[in-house]
Amino acid sequence: MKQTIWSNNVADTYKDILLAESQSEDSGNGEVNRDDNAVWEQAYNEVEMGRDDMLSNLDSIRTKGSVIIIGTIERWNGAVKVYKEPDKNSHSLSDAITTALSSFGGSDNSFEVYYENGSVFLNQYGHDNPANPAVLEFRETAQGTAVGDLENAYEANSEGMSIVDYLIKHTGPLGYIAERVYGFERDANELDERE
């Protein structure tokens, strides 16, 4: 089951604020009696604080292996499989999310970080892909294995697959971090391939 950790959808946050204020006992008549600009400012602040809280919370647990970002980027001319190492031998899901967010840039991008099936993902919608999001998964190498080691192993023995597919095969998901931090639980049919 998909569980959102954070989203920068300010419009939804704005609607949530209006709904909460219209239902509060203080408003009396079900209407919001605040300046619209003040509500938008609150929505932007809540999105920013939510991002900061998420990064701080996820940074509280370090991975045993090196973190890698693997996924599919949707562009105007089609989909491309990609991978990126946040920092050399990074052991922080928080750093990986920060890297992924900054890699897209631009104020017209919508992001969602979520947990599903024992993994943590980032969806990104932007002007190049308004209908199909880029989907990135945060994964880790085995303890003591650097991403560069896997790249070198791929060069020696690609097993007839792309580098991205090879990296997926030889890394594991980071959902256990979100499970520990947020208390998410897997459905009985969700198996962690590394267990």
Secondary structure, DSSP 8 states (H G I E B T S, - for coil): --EEEEE--HHHHHHHHHHHHHHSTTTSSS---S-HHHHHHHHHHHHHHHHHHHHHHHTTSB-SS-EEEEEEEEETTEEEEEEE-SSTT--BHHHHHHHHHHHH-STT-EEEEEEETTEEEEEEE-TT-SSS-EEEEEEE--TT--HHHHHHHHHH--TTS-HHHHHHHT-EE-HHHHHHHH-----TT---TT-
